[in-house]
Amino acid sequence: MKTYTIIKSRRGMETKSTGTLEELIGKFSYTLERGHSWENEPGNRRINMRPKTIRSLIDNLNRSENNAALNGCSSVFYRLAE
């Protein structure tokens, strides 16, 4: 299985999480659920709870954070490590 590293940036601090796609989906399931619960509000985006690629997971994590943010623009950003 291929392992990936996702970097979470928040207010200048970075946290790294490493694992397979399935492990990372499990680790960030609460973030995906939180964004999914707000997807029906006007202006929010749909959240895929079971992404099939790492790129899709990162896109859905960023959308989830924006959906859950008070003003729709979160200070948390996820990216794939090089």
C-alpha positions as CSV (number, residue, x, y, z in Angstrom):
1,M,0.0,0.0,0.0
2,K,1.2,3.5,-0.8
3,T,1.6,5.9,2.1
4,Y,0.9,9.6,1.9
5,T,1.7,12.6,4.1
6,I,-0.9,15.4,4.6
7,I,0.2,18.7,6.1
8,K,-2.4,20.7,8.0
9,S,-1.5,24.4,8.2
10,R,-3.2,26.5,10.9
11,R,-2.1,30.0,12.0
12,G,1.5,29.4,11.0
13,M,1.8,25.9,12.6
14,E,2.0,22.8,10.6
15,T,1.0,19.2,11.6
16,K,1.9,16.2,9.5
17,S,-0.2,13.0,9.3
18,T,1.1,9.9,7.4
19,G,-0.8,6.8,6.4
20,T,-2.5,5.0,3.6
21,L,-5.6,6.5,2.0
22,E,-7.9,4.4,4.1
23,E,-6.0,5.3,7.3
24,L,-6.1,9.0,6.5
25,I,-9.8,8.9,5.7
26,G,-10.4,7.3,9.1
27,K,-8.2,9.9,10.8
28,F,-9.9,12.9,9.3
29,S,-13.4,11.4,9.3
30,Y,-14.6,13.9,11.9
31,T,-13.5,16.8,9.7
32,L,-15.3,15.3,6.8
33,E,-18.5,14.7,8.9
34,R,-18.4,18.3,10.2
35,G,-18.2,19.7,6.7
36,H,-20.9,17.3,5.5
37,S,-23.3,18.4,8.1
38,W,-23.1,22.0,6.8
39,E,-23.2,21.3,3.1
40,N,-27.0,22.1,2.7
41,E,-26.4,25.7,3.8
42,P,-26.5,28.3,1.0
43,G,-23.1,28.8,-0.6
44,N,-21.5,25.6,0.9
45,R,-20.1,22.8,-1.2
46,R,-20.9,19.0,-1.3
47,I,-18.5,16.8,0.7
48,N,-17.6,13.3,-0.4
49,M,-17.3,11.1,2.7
50,R,-15.4,8.3,0.9
51,P,-12.9,9.9,-1.6
52,K,-11.2,7.5,-3.9
53,T,-7.9,9.4,-4.4
54,I,-5.6,11.4,-2.1
55,R,-6.2,14.5,-4.2
56,S,-9.9,14.2,-3.7
57,L,-9.4,13.7,0.1
58,I,-7.4,16.9,0.4
59,D,-10.0,18.8,-1.7
60,N,-12.8,17.5,0.5
61,L,-10.9,18.4,3.7
62,N,-10.4,22.0,2.6
63,R,-14.1,22.2,1.5
64,S,-15.1,20.8,4.9
65,E,-13.1,23.4,6.8
66,N,-14.7,26.2,4.7
67,N,-18.2,24.8,5.2
68,A,-17.8,24.7,9.0
69,A,-16.2,28.1,9.2
70,L,-18.3,31.0,10.4
71,N,-17.5,33.3,7.5
72,G,-17.0,30.5,4.9
73,C,-13.3,31.0,4.7
74,S,-11.3,28.8,7.2
75,S,-7.8,29.5,8.5
76,V,-7.0,25.8,8.2
77,F,-5.5,24.5,5.0
78,Y,-4.6,20.9,4.0
79,R,-2.0,20.0,1.4
80,L,0.0,16.9,0.2
81,A,3.6,16.7,1.2
82,E,6.1,16.7,-1.6
